[in-house]
Amino acid sequence: MNKIERIRQMSAQELALFGKQDIAYVRRVVVNEVSGYAVHAADGTQIAVFSERDVAFATVRQHDLEPLSVH
């Protein structure tokens, strides 16, 4: 079975989870009155906090994930 056939046979739940392991969300946060950028897994679990947005994005990419901004 090729990839396209497999995708066509996915359940709604499988399709909803498709690709989640490849994404990390980055959002601005304030912790103890200090601004930073939190990195979250696709399920919302906070992974890390960085002082600079560029560092957060670079770190996410170093771990073979695609960073997405959350506003």
Secondary structure, DSSP 8 states (H G I E B T S, - for coil): --HHHHHHT--HHHHHHTTGGGEEEEEEEEETTEEEEEEEETTS-EEEEESSHHHHHHHHHHTT-EEEEE-
